[in-house]
């Protein structure tokens, strides 16, 4: 928002009292100008000199160069889904009910975390003797052993619930320990392993 001297735009204080809104000349011109429709991931106006491919899901049009498809390749594509719609489909799959296959894959991932050499601070529930005042600071404790138990008894219904529990382990660590703590460094390493494994699972289509 820009501010203007009343004397510069021809409005005195008395006149301003009766005005509900006011738009400067530059903004008025911009608002009255015809709005061009934007396309593709790069959000630019249509250019009839460029090759485009249409997404069958969102009906938007994309430059072949922006989505990595040549005009020649497009002739062999019966149905095309853009990167944005593919990502939305992956995100939506996180809310689906976990299947037997999902449980198998997720158990493998959590077991991998369990066996990681830097996961030792997170393997079991924190003991008050090892971390004085921990349960006064951390209200929702979580650890890898508890996650494994929940997996074994089919506690989780949706993927987001498991991701939330694993993330809670590392969030609790950062909450209780200082930023320079060696344990926080362990949390960052193990968390990055978890994120990487989950990304691999999604890319392979392991979840849905």
C-alpha positions in Angstrom: 0.0 0.0 0.0 1.3 3.5 -0.9 0.4 6.7 0.8 -0.1 10.1 -1.0 -0.2 13.7 0.0 -3.8 15.0 -0.4 -2.5 18.1 -2.1 -0.7 15.9 -4.7 -3.8 14.1 -5.7 -6.3 16.9 -5.3 -8.1 15.7 -2.2 -8.5 17.8 0.9 -9.2 16.5 4.4 -12.9 17.6 4.3 -13.4 15.7 1.0 -11.6 12.6 2.3 -14.2 12.3 5.2 -16.9 11.4 2.6 -14.8 8.9 0.7 -15.2 5.2 1.5 -12.4 4.2 -0.8 -9.9 5.8 -3.1 -7.7 4.3 -5.9 -4.7 6.1 -7.3 -4.4 6.7 -11.1 -1.8 4.0 -11.6 -3.8 1.4 -9.9 -7.0 2.5 -11.6 -5.3 2.0 -15.0 -3.9 -1.4 -14.0 -7.4 -2.5 -12.8 -9.1 -1.4 -16.0 -6.5 -3.0 -18.3 -7.7 -6.3 -19.8 -6.2 -9.3 -17.8 -4.3 -11.8 -19.9 -4.9 -15.4 -19.1 -1.7 -17.2 -17.9 -0.6 -20.7 -18.8 1.9 -23.4 -17.8 4.1 -23.7 -14.7 5.8 -20.5 -15.7 2.5 -18.6 -15.7 3.0 -16.6 -18.9 0.5 -15.5 -21.6 -0.2 -17.8 -24.5 2.3 -17.7 -27.3 1.2 -19.3 -30.6 4.9 -19.8 -31.7 5.4 -22.3 -28.8 4.4 -26.0 -28.5 1.9 -26.7 -25.7 0.5 -29.9 -24.3 -2.9 -29.9 -22.4 -3.4 -31.6 -19.1 -6.4 -33.9 -19.1 -6.9 -33.4 -15.3 -6.8 -29.6 -14.8 -7.4 -28.5 -18.5 -4.4 -26.1 -18.3 -1.8 -25.8 -21.1 1.9 -26.3 -20.6 5.0 -25.5 -22.7 6.6 -28.8 -23.8 10.0 -27.4 -22.8 8.7 -26.7 -19.2 7.4 -30.2 -18.7 10.1 -32.0 -20.7 7.9 -33.3 -23.6 8.7 -32.7 -27.2 6.1 -32.2 -29.9 7.1 -35.4 -31.5 6.8 -37.3 -28.2 3.3 -35.9 -27.6 1.9 -37.7 -30.7 2.3 -40.9 -28.8 0.6 -39.7 -25.6 -3.1 -40.5 -25.3 -3.7 -38.9 -22.0 -1.4 -36.4 -20.2 -1.3 -35.3 -16.5 0.8 -32.3 -15.6 3.4 -32.3 -12.8 1.1 -30.2 -10.6 -1.8 -32.6 -10.8 0.5 -35.6 -10.2 1.8 -34.0 -7.0 -1.7 -33.3 -5.9 -2.6 -36.9 -6.5 0.5 -38.0 -4.4 -0.5 -35.6 -1.6 -4.1 -36.9 -1.6 -2.8 -40.5 -1.4 -1.4 -39.7 2.1 -5.0 -39.5 3.3 -6.0 -42.9 2.0 -6.5 -45.8 4.4 -3.2 -47.8 4.8 -3.1 -51.2 3.1 -1.2 -54.3 4.0 1.4 -53.3 1.5 1.7 -49.8 3.1 2.2 -51.4 6.5 4.9 -53.6 5.1 6.8 -50.7 3.5 6.4 -48.4 6.4 7.6 -51.0 8.9 10.7 -51.4 6.8 11.3 -47.7 6.9 10.9 -47.3 10.6 13.1 -50.4 11.2 15.7 -48.7 9.1 15.6 -45.7 11.4 15.8 -48.0 14.4 19.0 -49.6 13.0 20.6 -46.2 12.1 23.7 -45.5 14.2 22.5 -42.0 15.0 19.1 -43.0 16.3 20.2 -44.1 19.7 18.6 -41.1 21.6 15.2 -41.9 20.1 14.9 -45.7 20.4 13.0 -45.8 23.6 10.9 -43.5 25.8 13.0 -40.8 27.5 13.9 -41.5 31.1 13.5 -38.6 33.6 16.9 -39.6 35.1 18.6 -39.0 31.7 16.7 -35.8 31.0 15.6 -34.0 34.1 12.3 -32.1 33.7 11.8 -33.6 30.2 8.1 -34.3 30.8 7.4 -30.8 32.0 8.7 -29.4 28.7 7.5 -32.2 26.3 3.7 -32.8 26.6 3.4 -35.4 23.9 6.4 -37.8 24.1 7.2 -40.1 21.3 9.9 -42.6 20.4 10.8 -45.2 17.7 9.9 -48.1 19.9 6.4 -46.7 20.4 6.0 -46.2 16.6 7.0 -49.8 16.0 4.5 -51.0 18.5 1.8 -49.0 16.9 2.7 -50.4 13.5 2.6 -53.9 14.8 -1.0 -53.5 16.2 -2.2 -51.6 13.1 -2.8 -48.4 15.2 -2.4 -46.1 12.2 -5.2 -45.6 9.7 -3.7 -42.9 7.5 -0.1 -42.2 6.5 -0.3 -38.7 7.9 -0.8 -40.2 11.4 2.5 -42.1 11.2 4.4 -39.2 9.7 3.1 -37.0 12.5 4.4 -39.4 15.2 7.8 -39.8 13.6 8.1 -36.0 13.2 7.0 -35.5 16.8 10.1 -37.5 17.9 12.4 -34.9 16.3 10.3 -31.9 17.2 10.4 -33.0 20.9 14.1 -33.3 20.7 14.5 -29.8 19.4 12.1 -28.4 22.0 13.9 -29.9 25.0 17.5 -29.6 23.8 19.4 -26.5 22.7 20.0 -25.8 19.1 23.8 -26.6 19.5 23.1 -30.0 21.2 24.7 -33.1 19.7 21.4 -34.9 20.2 19.6 -32.3 18.0 22.3 -33.0 15.4 21.4 -36.7 15.6 17.7 -35.8 15.2 18.4 -33.8 12.0 20.4 -36.7 10.5 17.8 -39.4 11.3 14.9 -37.0 10.2 16.6 -36.4 6.9 16.9 -40.2 6.4 13.2 -40.6 7.1 12.2 -37.9 4.7 14.4 -39.4 2.0 12.9 -42.9 2.5 9.4 -41.5 2.4 10.2 -39.7 -0.9 11.6 -42.9 -2.4 8.4 -44.7 -1.4 6.2 -42.1 -3.0 8.3 -42.1 -6.2 8.1 -45.8 -6.5 4.3 -45.7 -5.9 4.7 -47.7 -2.7 1.8 -45.7 -1.1 -1.2 -46.3 -3.3 
